[in-house]
Amino acid sequence: MLRRMLNVAVRKRRLTSNPCARVEFPGALKGMFRPHYVTWSEQRQLENNATPHLRNAIRIIAETGLRVKKELLPMKKNQIDFLNGVLWIPDSNTPNGVAEIPLTKLGLEAFRNQTTISGKGDFLMLRQGDSQDFKKYSQMKLQMKREALDKINRQANEMSVALTQQGSGERGFDTVLTQ
């Protein structure tokens, strides 16, 4: 939409060129996967239910657009200039990705929080050094799945109780459930 608006501005001679002309936008993907762009309310919901380091990662990714495996996970603390609010990316998938990225207030706050959480080491994000760390995080992921299943079961049970109470009037149970 922005590119289209800027094209109109170029045609009406309000701009000399469209700054979005060379920007690549995601195209339609074949198969089952459909991209979903997270809305601000969805992001807030994710952040509210996440652990502190994951909350920081969500905010950093949303504010900077960093690639998780290539740019964020191997990131070191010395790549962040807190005084000037700039992030240095020394290695990227594309030549244009090697650059300084200005940080928003929200992004800078997330980096400060993550620096506090990450301790004394050089790295900013999780870096599993041995199999014991990997095992610890795998068990945490399994526990999160169990908690999610418990929550789904509770909601399903509450829903069936509500439907049973709703349908148990003088008429008896209906054959079609209504919402």
C-alpha positions in Angstrom: 0.0 0.0 0.0 2.8 2.4 0.9 4.6 1.6 -2.4 1.4 2.3 -4.3 0.9 5.7 -2.5 4.4 6.7 -3.2 4.0 5.8 -6.9 1.0 8.1 -7.0 3.1 10.9 -5.5 5.7 10.3 -8.2 3.1 10.5 -10.9 1.7 13.7 -9.4 5.3 15.1 -9.2 5.3 15.4 -5.5 8.3 13.1 -5.2 11.2 12.6 -7.7 11.4 8.9 -7.0 9.7 6.2 -4.9 12.0 5.2 -2.0 10.1 1.8 -1.8 10.7 1.0 -5.5 13.4 -1.6 -4.8 11.9 -3.0 -1.6 11.1 -6.7 -1.8 7.7 -7.7 -0.3 6.8 -11.3 0.5 5.0 -13.0 -2.3 2.3 -15.7 -2.2 3.7 -19.0 -1.1 2.6 -22.3 -2.5 1.5 -25.1 -0.2 0.0 -25.1 3.3 2.1 -22.2 4.8 0.6 -18.8 4.7 2.5 -15.8 6.2 0.8 -14.1 9.1 1.9 -10.7 10.1 1.6 -10.2 13.8 -0.6 -7.3 14.9 0.3 -5.0 17.8 -2.3 -6.6 20.0 -1.1 -10.1 19.2 2.5 -9.1 19.9 1.4 -7.6 23.3 -0.4 -10.9 24.1 2.7 -12.9 23.2 5.0 -10.7 25.3 2.6 -10.8 28.3 2.7 -14.6 28.3 6.4 -15.0 27.5 9.4 -15.5 29.8 11.6 -12.4 30.1 14.3 -13.5 27.6 11.7 -14.5 25.1 9.8 -11.3 25.6 12.9 -9.4 24.8 13.5 -11.5 21.7 10.0 -10.9 20.5 10.4 -7.1 20.9 13.8 -7.1 19.3 12.7 -9.0 16.3 9.6 -6.9 15.9 11.5 -3.6 16.3 14.5 -4.4 14.2 13.6 -7.1 11.7 16.6 -9.2 12.6 16.9 -12.8 11.4 16.7 -15.0 14.4 19.4 -17.7 13.6 21.9 -15.6 11.6 21.8 -12.2 13.3 20.1 -12.4 16.7 21.2 -15.6 18.4 25.0 -15.1 17.7 24.8 -11.4 18.7 27.4 -10.1 21.1 26.9 -7.3 23.6 29.6 -5.1 21.9 27.4 -4.8 18.8 25.0 -2.5 20.6 25.8 1.2 21.1 23.4 2.2 23.9 24.6 5.8 24.0 23.7 6.4 20.3 20.9 3.9 20.1 22.5 1.9 17.2 23.0 -1.8 16.5 25.9 -3.1 14.4 25.3 -6.1 12.2 28.7 -7.3 11.0 27.5 -10.5 9.2 24.3 -11.0 7.2 22.7 -13.1 4.5 22.8 -10.1 2.1 25.5 -7.4 1.5 22.9 -4.8 2.3 22.3 -6.5 5.7 25.8 -5.6 7.0 25.0 -2.2 8.5 24.2 -0.1 11.5 20.5 -0.2 12.5 19.0 2.7 14.4 17.0 1.5 17.4 13.6 2.7 18.5 13.0 3.4 22.2 11.2 0.0 22.6 14.0 -1.9 20.8 16.7 -0.2 22.9 14.8 -1.0 26.1 14.5 -4.7 25.1 18.3 -4.8 24.4 19.0 -3.2 27.8 16.7 -5.8 29.5 18.3 -8.7 27.6 21.8 -7.4 28.5 20.9 -7.5 32.2 19.4 -11.0 31.9 22.3 -12.5 29.8 24.9 -12.1 32.6 28.6 -11.5 32.3 29.3 -13.4 29.0 30.0 -11.8 25.6 26.8 -13.1 24.0 23.5 -11.3 24.2 21.1 -14.2 23.4 20.9 -17.8 24.4 24.0 -19.8 23.4 23.9 -23.4 24.6 27.5 -24.4 25.3 27.0 -28.1 26.1 24.4 -30.8 26.0 23.2 -30.1 29.6 22.0 -26.7 28.6 20.3 -28.1 25.5 18.6 -30.8 27.7 17.4 -28.1 30.2 15.8 -26.0 27.4 14.2 -29.1 25.8 12.6 -30.0 29.1 11.3 -26.5 29.5 9.8 -26.7 26.0 8.1 -30.0 26.9 6.8 -28.5 30.1 5.3 -25.5 28.2 3.5 -28.0 25.8 2.1 -29.8 28.8 0.8 -26.6 30.3 -0.8 -25.6 27.0 -2.5 -29.0 26.8 -3.8 -28.6 30.3 -5.2 -25.2 29.5 -6.9 -26.5 26.4 -8.4 -29.3 28.4 -9.7 -27.0 31.1 -11.3 -24.7 28.4 -12.9 -27.7 26.7 -14.3 -28.9 30.0 -15.7 -25.5 30.9 -17.2 -25.2 27.5 -18.9 -28.6 27.7 -20.3 -27.8 31.2 -21.7 -24.5 29.9 -23.3 -26.2 26.9 -24.8 -28.9 29.1 -26.3 -26.4 31.5 -27.6 -24.3 28.6 -29.3 -27.2 26.9 -30.7 -28.9 30.0 -33.9 -26.9 30.2 -37.4 -28.3 30.0 -37.1 -29.2 26.4 -34.2 -31.6 27.0 -31.0 -31.6 25.0 -31.0 -30.1 21.5 -29.4 -32.2 18.7 -27.5 -29.2 17.3 -25.3 -27.1 19.6 -25.7 -23.4 19.3 -23.1 -20.7 20.2 
